[in-house]
């Protein structure tokens, strides 16, 4: 059975809450870990990470509530070579916030572009070379990186084993993978794939959500993702079980994306998060 200390709450679990209200809500649940985001308004903008609050103000509240920020999510287009300078500038902005809040990681995502004309090797080399630069900057500031492969058909990095290969080829020691059950489902990662191609010790965080819409796999989008529930076509519970039976020893973070969650107040969010945890522990 997982305890509340095994869970993390992504801001997308209660996106309508002000950051301070979100932190207080998580503290009320006796959960100790959160993920912050730079796209909580719907647009990627690092100035929105703290909802207009000063870093020191949020740090004080985090300390009062004994809550740790696991990561800031996310730096996109991580593998686009021509974006490296722009990406490093954005990464520096997140690091500046992260240092004050004692954030452990910055999360990175690949390109999503159906018109991406790069060859697979160009994508791979872009990811490797860029990662070396990200790793160096993060290490200089006492931080690490998390690489999340995205299973969408227009993603330049869809599977965990390709992401694993990039980390190894870059020869960096401060990057791990994010294992998101939604993206495993989209990329059709099977249990056999996991057991034969994925090193759980290279996974730094597991993301969880459910989908109840009966859509074809290729038509699913982030908006279909809700908190872990029954009647889940992806069977998030099996994802948890698979990792619990492996050598993975990290956190499970709820990362739904449905716009309906913007309507939730703190009490509704707490109720639904507890329901999800209870469901996971009932299996």
FENZIJO-V227050 format. One record per run of one state. SS is the DSSP state (alpha for helix, beta for strand, coil for the rest). FROM is the first residue (numbers start at 0). TO is the last residue. If there is no record, write none. Layout:
{{SS & FROM & TO} {SS & FROM & TO}}
This chain:
{{coil & 0 & 2} {alpha & 3 & 5} {beta & 6 & 9} {alpha & 10 & 13} {coil & 14 & 17} {alpha & 18 & 27} {coil & 28 & 31} {beta & 32 & 36} {coil & 37 & 44} {alpha & 45 & 47} {coil & 48 & 53} {alpha & 54 & 64} {coil & 65 & 66} {beta & 67 & 74} {coil & 75 & 79} {alpha & 80 & 100} {coil & 101 & 103} {beta & 104 & 108} {coil & 109 & 110} {beta & 111 & 111} {coil & 112 & 118} {alpha & 119 & 139} {coil & 140 & 142} {beta & 143 & 147} {coil & 148 & 153} {beta & 154 & 154} {coil & 155 & 158} {alpha & 159 & 169} {coil & 170 & 173} {beta & 174 & 179} {alpha & 180 & 185} {coil & 186 & 189} {alpha & 190 & 196} {coil & 197 & 198} {alpha & 199 & 201} {beta & 202 & 207} {coil & 208 & 208} {beta & 209 & 209} {coil & 210 & 215} {alpha & 216 & 218} {coil & 219 & 220} {alpha & 221 & 223} {coil & 224 & 224} {beta & 225 & 225} {coil & 226 & 234} {alpha & 235 & 243} {coil & 244 & 250} {beta & 251 & 253} {coil & 254 & 257} {alpha & 258 & 262} {coil & 263 & 264} {alpha & 265 & 281} {coil & 282 & 282}}
